[in-house]
Amino acid sequence: MTFIPSHASSSTRLFFLALLAAAGVFVTSGCESSERPLSATTVIDSARAAQGAALLDRAVMRFRFRGDAYRLRHDQGRFHYRRDYTDSLGRSVTEGLTNAGLYRTVEGDTVSLSSSDQSAVETAVNSVAYFSLLPEPLDDPAVQPTYGGRDTIDGVSYHRVRVTFRQDGGGKDWEDVFVYWFRTDTYVMDYFAYAYGQGADEEAGTRFREAYNARRVGGVRVADYRNYTVDSLRADQMAQYPDLWGQGAARLVSRVELDSVRVRPL
């Protein structure tokens, strides 16, 4: 999965939804009636509103992740994601991704990137940005959502939405698959699963993330995650993750924690 943000087309609608979400009202347009089944797009719109995603349309988000400093800037379709760190030689390194492409600077000097270097920068910068911004990126045109029904996790009711990506605009990992669980009462995202390495000759696997330490920063909901796996579970079986996790069958592999988060409007 590669996220190239596209915000301008739906920002007005999302802003309206965000106002309703702030008041504790979540719009489903009557889709939960027997005549009109709930749609994946309706759930995603409400989830993004509950997150406060409209505030990210013109904002800078900063945080530290595993010791590195990240800066994510959005300005109505223009974006600049940056990672700053110190390499093994003690040099100051900046890696970034913009609408124009990828770059790396070492001690302030731009360096050329091989194909493998470009892939490493994209993974280190873009993937961290994507996961830290969820569910905000689910408005991207490459997203193909499908409503999967309701699940009960730890006694709470959730909408389940499966997401695949179009090849056009989906990036080099367009074959990745995600499953999201949004609360039916507040639409916040408490769990999600993803399958990676779905292309030819790639090492495939799946993960399940449980949100914790959820908080509001500058009006935007952010959370940390416990990252689990069941080694034998395939992409088409990820809907089983909540039950397996509840049974203690999922193995904790890592924690994803965002430190010193700040959100500043432009």
C-alpha positions as CSV (number, residue, x, y, z in Angstrom):
1,M,0.0,0.0,0.0
2,T,1.2,3.5,-0.9
3,F,-0.8,6.5,0.2
4,I,-0.8,9.5,-2.0
5,P,-3.3,11.9,-0.3
6,S,-6.3,13.5,-2.1
7,H,-8.3,15.7,0.2
8,A,-9.7,18.6,-1.7
9,S,-12.6,16.8,-3.4
10,S,-14.4,15.9,-0.1
11,S,-13.2,18.4,2.4
12,T,-16.5,20.4,2.5
13,R,-18.6,17.3,3.2
14,L,-16.0,16.0,5.8
15,F,-16.0,19.3,7.6
16,F,-19.8,19.2,7.9
17,L,-19.5,15.6,9.2
18,A,-16.8,16.7,11.7
19,L,-19.1,19.3,13.2
20,L,-21.8,16.7,13.7
21,A,-19.3,14.3,15.2
22,A,-18.1,16.9,17.6
23,A,-21.7,17.2,18.8
24,G,-22.0,13.4,19.2
25,V,-24.2,13.0,16.1
26,F,-23.1,10.5,13.4
27,V,-24.7,10.5,10.0
28,T,-25.8,7.3,8.4
29,S,-28.5,8.8,6.2
30,G,-30.9,6.1,7.1
31,C,-28.6,3.4,5.7
32,E,-29.1,1.1,8.7
33,S,-32.7,0.6,7.8
34,S,-33.8,-2.7,6.3
35,E,-34.6,-0.9,3.0
36,R,-31.1,0.6,2.6
37,P,-28.1,-1.4,3.8
38,L,-25.3,0.5,5.3
39,S,-22.5,1.3,2.9
40,A,-18.7,1.2,3.4
41,T,-18.4,4.8,2.2
42,T,-20.9,6.0,4.8
43,V,-19.0,4.2,7.6
44,I,-15.7,5.6,6.4
45,D,-17.1,9.2,6.2
46,S,-18.4,8.9,9.7
47,A,-15.2,7.4,11.0
48,R,-13.1,10.2,9.5
49,A,-15.4,12.7,10.9
50,A,-15.1,11.1,14.4
51,Q,-11.3,11.2,14.0
52,G,-11.3,15.0,13.2
53,A,-9.8,14.3,9.8
54,A,-11.1,17.5,8.3
55,L,-8.6,19.4,10.6
56,L,-5.7,17.6,8.8
57,D,-6.6,19.0,5.4
58,R,-4.5,22.1,6.2
59,A,-2.2,21.3,9.1
60,V,1.2,20.0,10.2
61,M,1.3,16.9,12.4
62,R,4.6,16.2,14.3
63,F,5.6,13.2,16.4
64,R,8.5,11.0,17.3
65,F,8.4,7.3,16.4
66,R,11.1,4.9,17.6
67,G,13.5,7.8,18.1
68,D,13.0,9.5,14.7
69,A,11.2,12.8,14.2
70,Y,8.3,12.9,11.7
71,R,6.6,15.9,10.2
72,L,3.5,15.5,8.1
73,R,2.2,18.6,6.3
74,H,-1.1,18.8,4.3
75,D,-2.3,21.8,2.4
76,Q,-5.4,21.0,0.4
77,G,-3.9,18.3,-1.7
78,R,-0.3,19.3,-1.4
79,F,1.7,17.2,1.0
80,H,5.2,16.9,2.5
81,Y,6.1,14.0,4.7
82,R,9.5,14.2,6.4
83,R,11.7,12.0,8.7
84,D,14.7,13.3,10.5
85,Y,17.2,11.0,12.2
86,T,20.9,10.4,13.0
87,D,22.5,7.6,11.0
88,S,25.1,5.1,12.3
89,L,27.9,7.5,11.4
90,G,26.5,10.3,13.5
91,R,25.3,12.3,10.5
92,S,22.0,14.3,10.3
93,V,19.7,12.7,7.7
94,T,16.4,14.0,6.4
95,E,14.2,11.8,4.1
96,G,11.0,13.1,2.6
97,L,8.1,12.5,0.2
98,T,6.2,15.2,-1.6
99,N,3.9,15.4,-4.6
100,A,7.0,15.7,-6.7
101,G,8.7,12.5,-5.4
102,L,11.3,11.3,-2.9
103,Y,14.5,12.8,-1.5
104,R,17.2,12.3,1.0
105,T,19.7,14.8,2.4
106,V,22.8,14.0,4.5
107,E,24.2,16.9,6.5
108,G,22.1,19.2,4.4
109,D,23.4,17.9,1.0
110,T,20.9,16.1,-1.3
111,V,22.1,12.6,-2.3
112,S,21.1,10.4,-5.2
113,L,18.9,7.4,-4.4
114,S,19.2,4.0,-6.0
115,S,16.0,2.0,-6.6
116,S,16.5,0.1,-3.3
117,D,17.1,3.4,-1.5
118,Q,13.9,4.9,-2.9
119,S,12.0,1.8,-1.7
120,A,13.6,2.2,1.8
121,V,12.7,5.9,2.0
122,E,9.1,5.2,0.9
123,T,8.7,2.5,3.5
124,A,10.3,4.5,6.3
125,V,8.4,7.7,5.6
126,N,5.2,6.9,3.7
127,S,4.2,3.8,5.6
128,V,4.6,5.5,9.0
129,A,2.6,8.4,7.7
130,Y,-0.2,6.2,6.4
131,F,-0.6,4.2,9.7
132,S,-0.3,7.3,11.9
133,L,-3.0,9.1,10.0
134,L,-5.6,6.3,9.8
135,P,-8.5,6.5,9.1
136,E,-7.9,9.8,7.4
137,P,-6.3,8.2,4.2
138,L,-9.3,6.1,3.5
139,D,-10.8,9.0,1.4
140,D,-8.1,8.4,-1.2
141,P,-9.4,7.6,-4.8
142,A,-7.4,4.4,-4.9
143,V,-9.3,2.9,-1.9
144,Q,-11.9,0.3,-2.7
145,P,-14.0,-0.3,0.4
146,T,-16.6,-3.1,1.0
147,Y,-18.9,-3.3,4.0
148,G,-18.6,-6.7,5.7
149,G,-21.2,-6.5,8.4
150,R,-21.1,-6.2,12.2
151,D,-18.9,-7.9,14.7
152,T,-18.8,-7.9,18.5
153,I,-15.3,-7.5,20.0
154,D,-14.8,-7.5,23.7
155,G,-18.6,-6.9,24.2
156,V,-18.7,-3.9,21.8
157,S,-20.5,-3.7,18.5
158,Y,-18.4,-2.8,15.4
159,H,-18.8,-2.2,11.7
160,R,-16.3,-4.2,9.6
161,V,-15.0,-2.7,6.4
162,R,-12.6,-4.4,4.0
163,V,-10.3,-2.3,1.8
164,T,-8.4,-3.1,-1.3
165,F,-6.7,-0.7,-3.7
166,R,-6.8,0.1,-7.4
167,Q,-3.6,-0.5,-9.2
168,D,-3.8,3.0,-10.7
169,G,-2.8,5.2,-7.8
170,G,-2.4,2.4,-5.3
171,G,1.4,2.5,-5.3
172,K,3.8,-0.4,-5.4
173,D,1.9,-2.2,-2.6
174,W,-1.5,-1.9,-4.2
175,E,-2.2,-5.6,-3.6
176,D,-2.2,-5.2,0.2
177,V,-5.5,-5.8,1.9
178,F,-6.9,-4.1,5.1
179,V,-9.8,-4.8,7.4
180,Y,-11.1,-2.1,9.7
181,W,-13.4,-2.2,12.7
182,F,-15.3,1.0,13.6
183,R,-17.6,1.2,16.7
184,T,-21.3,1.4,15.7
185,D,-22.0,4.0,18.3
186,T,-19.1,6.5,17.9
187,Y,-17.5,5.3,14.7
188,V,-14.0,5.5,16.1
189,M,-11.4,2.9,14.8
190,D,-10.3,0.6,17.6
191,Y,-8.9,-2.3,15.5
192,F,-7.6,-3.0,12.1
193,A,-5.8,-5.8,10.3
194,Y,-3.7,-5.8,7.2
195,A,-2.1,-8.3,4.8
196,Y,1.3,-7.4,3.3
197,G,3.5,-9.0,0.7
198,Q,0.6,-9.9,-1.6
199,G,2.5,-9.4,-4.8
200,A,4.3,-12.1,-6.8
201,D,7.5,-13.4,-5.1
202,E,6.9,-11.5,-1.9
203,E,6.9,-12.8,1.6
204,A,3.3,-12.5,2.7
205,G,1.9,-12.1,6.2
206,T,-0.9,-10.5,8.2
207,R,-1.1,-8.3,11.3
208,F,-3.8,-7.2,13.7
209,R,-3.6,-3.9,15.6
210,E,-5.4,-3.0,18.8
211,A,-5.7,0.7,19.7
212,Y,-4.8,2.0,23.1
213,N,-3.9,5.3,24.7
214,A,-6.3,7.1,22.4
215,R,-6.3,10.9,22.9
216,R,-7.2,14.1,21.2
217,V,-4.4,16.4,20.0
218,G,-5.4,19.6,18.4
219,G,-8.9,18.1,17.8
220,V,-7.6,15.0,16.1
221,R,-7.9,11.6,17.6
222,V,-4.6,9.7,17.7
223,A,-3.8,6.3,19.2
224,D,-1.0,3.9,19.9
225,Y,-1.3,0.2,18.9
226,R,-0.4,-3.3,20.0
227,N,0.6,-5.2,16.9
228,Y,-0.3,-9.0,16.8
229,T,-0.1,-11.8,14.4
230,V,-1.3,-15.3,13.8
231,D,1.3,-16.8,11.6
232,S,-1.0,-19.1,9.6
233,L,-3.7,-16.6,8.9
234,R,-4.1,-15.5,5.3
235,A,-5.4,-12.3,3.8
236,D,-8.8,-13.8,3.1
237,Q,-9.1,-14.9,6.7
238,M,-8.5,-11.6,8.5
239,A,-12.1,-11.3,9.7
240,Q,-11.2,-14.1,12.1
241,Y,-8.6,-12.0,13.9
242,P,-10.9,-10.5,16.6
243,D,-12.1,-14.0,17.8
244,L,-8.5,-15.4,17.7
245,W,-7.2,-12.3,19.6
246,G,-10.0,-12.7,22.2
247,Q,-9.0,-16.3,22.7
248,G,-5.4,-15.4,23.3
249,A,-4.3,-17.1,20.1
250,A,-2.7,-14.0,18.5
251,R,1.0,-13.3,19.3
252,L,2.1,-9.8,20.3
253,V,5.0,-8.8,17.9
254,S,5.5,-5.1,18.6
255,R,4.0,-1.8,19.9
256,V,3.4,1.2,17.7
257,E,3.7,4.3,19.9
258,L,3.7,7.9,18.7
259,D,5.4,10.2,21.1
260,S,5.2,14.0,21.6
261,V,2.3,14.4,19.0
262,R,1.4,17.9,18.0
263,V,-1.1,19.1,15.4
264,R,-1.0,22.7,14.2
265,P,-3.4,24.2,11.6
266,L,-1.8,26.2,8.7
